[in-house]
Amino acid sequence: MKRLFRGFEEPLILVTNDDGVESPGLIAAIRSVIHLGRVVVVAPTTQQTSRGRSMAGNFADVLHLTALLGLEGCEVYHIDASPALAVQHAMNTIFVKRWPDLAVSGINYGENLGTDITISGTVGAAFQAAAYAVPAIAASQQVDVAHHYAYGDVDWDGSTRVVQSYAERMIDALAALPAPVAPCGRPRLAEPRPFPFDVLKIDVPAECPPGTPERLSRLARRHYFLFTIDAPTAESPIGAGRTRVDEEIDLIRPGDDVHTLAVDRAVAVTPLSLDFTAPLEESARALGLPSLDGSSPDRLVYVDKGSRPAQ
């Protein structure tokens, strides 16, 4: 007798991205999880890079069932919407009776590191799934900046292998949990989170043969990409800007996701949380406000030691 997955026949996995439904990176993501359960793909119709978690799109559009070459048996939809909006619409239409057990967003053309992650549509889609209590992976591969908005010839084998490994670990951990009180809806939101993180951000180096190190990383408190305009004036159009990698290595701290990927050439595995709250006790002292226990703070000037370069 086949073992049930939390009361269901098999895990339900949502795959999405921000590069559009025709992206080779999306196919790589599907291949990484297709053997783990029922996979449903919901992706933007067109390129949606840098949309973050925005709710933008054609509000008259609907989900379109389509097929991907080599994955004809997979349930694939696209919609003219930003990644986060595509996820939100899917959660309220095709997943209305059962929310996914896991979401995988990617595999993105281009690494998503440091303070740039809130720009990322890949990360935005993952956070939108996490807002529905769906643990999510946001997967990205290091590529040349020229491929951020145009598909290029990329070897996805390393990324597929890495994403598969972490998806399997998360599915195995979820399988050990009891069936959810409710498969979807507000009761599901009230249940304890299954992991100490909401989104597992995975950034894979351009070259990732078997044996490439994989390291748990902090999110760097600095930009990874720089946007610059040559000879800027108030009349300079936005389109005159160009994006490049910030190569000031002295500002990178060991252990940060930027250092792990760009310097160590290792896979950066960064756990992220929907809870953006800064440390409350330290904030209370810095602002001269009562702490959570009601005690009066000693007014101090807060110094963020974490933002300093490593010595």
N, C-alpha and C positions, 0 to 999 in steps of 0.2 A: 504493500500500500504506500502510495506516494505521500511523503510528509508535507503537511500544510505549512504555508508561510503566514504566520500570524492570523490563522483562520481562513486564508485564501489559498487557491491552488498554486499560485506563484507570485513573486514580487511584481509590482507594477512600476515601471521606470519611465520617467519623462526625460526626453533628450531635446535640447534646444540650443540655440546659439545666437550670435549677433551678426555673423557674416552672411546670412541668408541661406535659404533652403538648398541652394545649389553648391554650397561650399564643400570642397573635399574634406575640410576639417570636421564638418558635421558627419560625414560618412565614417570618418575615423572614430568619432565618438560613439556612433551607433555600433560599429564593429566591436568596440571595447566592452559593450554591455549586452549585446544581443543574446548571448547565451545564458544570461542571468535571470531572465524572466520575460514578461510581456513588455515590449518596448513600444511606446507611443512617441512620435516625433511631432513637435509643434515649433516651427521656425518662422522667422520673418520671411516674407516673399523676396525681399531685396536686401542689399547690404545695409546694415544698421550699426556699424561700428561707431563707438563713442557716444551712444545714446544713454549710457548710464542706466538709471532706473526710471527714466522718463516714461510717461504715459502718452506717447505720441503715435499717430497713425491715421488711417482712413477709417473713421468710425462707422461707415456704411458697409465696410467689408466683412466677410464671414470666413470661416475656416474652409480651406479648399483641400480636398483629399487628392493626393498625388502619389507618384511612385519615384523611387530613386534607383538608378541603374545598379543591378547586382543585389538590391535589397527589396525585390518586388513583393515579398511576403510581409514586409514591415508596414505598420500603419503610420503614414506620414501626412501631416497637414502643414499648410503654410497660410499666412495671413499678412496683409499689409499693415504691419504694426511694429512698434519698437519691441525689443526682446521682452522687457518686463510686462508690457501690455499684452503681448502674445501669451505669456505664461498666465497672466491674470484671467484673460478671456478663456483659455483652456480650462483653468480650474473651475470656472463657472459655467462650462458647457459640457465638454466631453468627460470631465472628471467630477461631475457634480454628485455622482453616487459613491465614488471612491477616489480619494486623493492618492497621488503616487506615493510609493514608499521611498523613492530616491529620485532626485533630479540631477542630470548631468548637463552642464552648459559648456559648449565648446565643440571641438577643440579650436581655440581661437588662433587666427593668424596674428601673432605678436604677443609678447609677454606682457603681463599685467602686474606691475610691481609698485610698491611704495604708495605714496599719496595719490598716484594716478588712478587707483582702482575704482574710485567713485565715478570716473568718466566711462569706465568700461561697460559696454552692453552685456558682455559675457558675465561679468560679476553682478551686474544689475539684474539679469534674469535669474541668476542663482539666488540672490537675496529675495527676489519676489517669490520664488518657490519656498524659500525658508520662512517667509512671512506667513505661509499657510501650513507651517509645522512640517514641511517636507525637507529632510536633510539634503544638502546639495553639494555638488562638486562643480567648481568653476575651473576649467582646464584651458591652459594656453601654452603655445609653443613659440619659442624665440625664433623670429624671422627678421629679415631685413625690413626696414621701415617702408620700403617701396611696395611691400605686399600687404600693408595694413588695409588698404581699400581695394586691392586687386588680387585675385587668386594667383598664386604662383606655384611652381613645381616644388613641393615640399615632401620630404620623407616623414611620414606620420608613424612609422613603426614604433619608434621609441615612446612617443606620446601615447599611442594606443595601448602599449604594454603597461605603462605606468598607470594610466587611468583605469585600465582593467583591474590592476592589482588593488587599488584603493576602493574601487567600487565593490569588488568582491569582499574586502574586509568589512565595509560598511553594511553590505547585505547580510553577511554572516552574523555581525553584531545585532542587527535588527531581527534576524530570525530567532535569536535567543530570547527575545522579549515576548510577553503575552500579547494576545490579540488586542488591538486598540478598542477602547470603549465605543467609539464611533469611527467609521471609516472616513468621515469627512465632516465639515461644518464646525460650528463653535465648540462643541464638546471635544473635538480633536485638538483644537487650539489650547484647551485647558489642561491637556495631558502633559506630563513631564517631558522635557526634551530628551531624546535618546542619546545625544552626544553633548559634550561640553562646548561644542562649536555648532554654529548653524550652517556655515559654508566652509568647505575645505578647498582652499585655493591652491591649485597645483600649476607650477610654471616649469616647463621642461626645456632644457637647453637645446640649441639647434642640433647638436650632435649628442645623441643619447643611446649609445650601444648598451647591450646588457652589461650589468656591473656598474653603471653610472651611479654615483652616490645619491641618496635621497635623504634630505635633511629637513627636520622641523625648523621653521624660520619665523622670526618676528616680521611684522609689517614695517618696512622702513618709513621713518617720518621725514621723507624727502621725495622730490620728484625723481623719476627715472628718465622720462622724456622731457626735453626742452622745446618749447615753441618760441621761435624767434622770427623777427622781421628785419631784413636788411634796411638800413637807413630809414627807420620808422618816423612817420609823422602822423598827425591827427587824421590825415586823408588816406593813410595806408589801408587798403582793403584787407579783410581777414584772410582772403585767399593768397595774399602775398607772403604769409608766414610759412615756415617749414619746420618740420619736426625732426629732431635728432636725439640720440642718446646722450645724456649728461655723463661725461667720462671723468668727472672730478672724483677719482677714486678715494682721495683723502677724506671725503665727506661720507664715505660708506663704512658702516659698522659691521664687523664680523657677526654673523648670526642673523642679520637682516635678510629679507628675501632678495634684495638687490645684490648684496654681497654673495649670497649663496649661488645665485644664477650667473651673474655677470663676472664674478671673480673666481669663485670655486668651480664653476661649470658643473654644478650639481643640480638636481631637481629640488626646487624650493617648495616645501609643503607648509602652507601657512593657514592655521585655523582662524577663522573669522567669526565674529558674533554680531547678531542684530542689536545687541545692547551697546549703544555708543556712549553710555554714561561714563564720564571721567571719574577717577577715584573721589568718592564723596567726602571722606574725612579730610583729605588734602585740600579739596576745593573749599570746604568749610573754613579751614584755617586761612587760606589765601584770601577769601572774601569777607572774613570776619562774621560768618554766619554760624548759628548753632549747629552742632553736629547731630547725627541721627539720634543719639542718646539724650539730646537736649542740653548737653554741657556747653559751657561757653568756651569758644576757641581761643587759643593763644595766637594773636595776629602775627602771621609770618609771611615773608615774601617767598612765594613758591618758585623753586628753581627746577626746571625740567632737565635732570641729569641725562636722561635717555636721549636727548636730542644732540648731545655733544659727540663729536667724532671720537672713536676709540683711540687711546694713546698707545 
